[in-house]
């Protein structure tokens, strides 16, 4: 009886140590942690959910993110953009809703894509599901951004990473 209790206590202690070790492994920082940007553009609330990779000394544009290819505009799951009201994006109408957000970068122009399939892994892009495609012009960022970040301001959304800024004009539809 005494041996059974000691064995049970040892088994319980071992289970506790293993579960604590597993939880500690999950607690380490992710390489591309989840992030959210939200704000008002006119009367519309815009929310962007994305995973934020780091530069880590790598060549980003034309390297890690190849020119001329569809990019999930973040890491891991597809970046999503949610509008609570109908909006105009670069003057083109887009209905309220949640969209996955993709881009096709080049050195001087970017194609910006709002795709109707919001919940998907970032590499499962299907062009047939595009709700809107348009072209924007990137510019040099005022500061170096180690991590990819999105901001919402009165002009729309701004993707910034490394030494590049990509503005996308958004206005509330009247």
N, C-alpha and C positions, 0 to 999 in steps of 0.2 A: 504494500500500500504506500509506504514511504517512498519507494523507488518510482512509483507511478506519478506521485505528486511532483517529485523532482524532475522527472522526464517531461511532464506537462509544463512546468514552469520554464524549463530550458527551451522547449518547443515554442512557447509563447514569446520568450525573449528573442529567439532567433527570428521569428516572424516579424516582430517589431523592428528589429535591426534591418532586415531586408526591406521592409516597406519604407522605412525612413531613408534608406540609401536610394531607393527608386525615386522617392519624392524629391530628394536633393538633386538628382540628375535632371529632373524636369525643371528645377528652379534656375538652372544656368541660363544666361541671356541667349535669346535667339539671334541668329546671324542677321535675319531680316524681320525685326519685330513688327507686330501689327500697329497701325497708327490710324488716326481719324482726323480729318479737317472738316469743320462745319462753319457756316456763316450765312449771312443774308446777302442776296444780290437783288436789289430792288425789293419787291415783296416776297421773293421766293427764297426758301431755305435750301441750301445746297450742302450735301454731306458726302464726303469722299472717304471710303474705307480702303486701306491699302497696306501692303507690307513694305517696309522701308530698308532696302539694302544699302550697304556702305561702299564707298569707292575702294578702300583698302589698297591704295597705290595702283589700282588697275586702270587701264585705258577704258573708259566707259563708251563714249560715242564713236562708233565705227569699230569697236573692239568687243567688249562684253555685250553691248547692245549694238548689233550689226545695223548698218545703214540699209535701207530698202526692204527690211523685213518687219512683219508684224511683231510688236512688242507688247507685253501685258501691262506695261507702264507701272511696274512694281515687281514684287517677287511673290512666289507661292500662288495662292488663289488669285483669280482675276481681281484687279482693282475695280471697285464699284463707285458709281456716282448716282446719288439720289436727289431728285428734284421734287419738292412738295407741290409745285405748281407748274403749269406749262411755261416754257421759257423759249427764248430765241438764243441760239448758239451761233455766234458769228453771223447773226441776222437770219439764220434758218430755224424754223420751228421744231421744237422737240417737246413731246407730251410729258406731263408729270409722270414719274415712275423711277425705277432703279435700273440702271444699265451697267454692263461691264464696260470698262474704258480701256481701249487699245490705241496705240499710235504706230505709225510707220515713219521713223525718223530718217531724214537725209541731212546733209550738211547745211542746206539753206532753207528747206521747207519741210514741214511735218504734216502728215495726214493724221487727223484726230478722228477716232471712231467710237461711237456710242452703240453698243451691241445689245440687242434685246434679251440675250441669255445672261442674266446677272450672276447666278450662282453656278460657277464652274471653275475648274482648275485653270490657271492662267494660260496654259498652252492648248486649250481645247477650242480655240477660236474658230467660228464658222461665219464666213463672210455673208452667207445668205440671211443671217440673223441681224445684220446691221440696220439700225434705225436711222443713223445719220453719219455721214462722212464729210469732212471738210478739211481745208488746208489752212495752217497757221504758220507764222514765221517765228522761229526761236531767236533769242538774243543772248548776249553774254550776261551772266548773272553778276550782280554787284559784288557778291562775295562767294567764295568757294563753299559748297555744301557737301560735307562728307557723306551725309545720309540723304537719300531721296526724300523730298517733302512736297506736300501740296499745301497751298494756302487758298483761302477764299477771300476775295476783297471786293470792293464796290464795282470793279470791272469784270469780275468773273473768277475763273480758277487759274492758278499758276503752279505749274510743275517745275521744281528746281532740283537739280542734282549736278554735282561736280561744278563746272563753270558755266552751266547752261540754264536758261530760264525759258519756259514755254508757256506763254499766256494764251488763254482761250476766253474770248469775250462772251459773257452771258448777260442777258437782260431779261427781266420778267416780262412775260407776254401780257399785253393789255387787252 
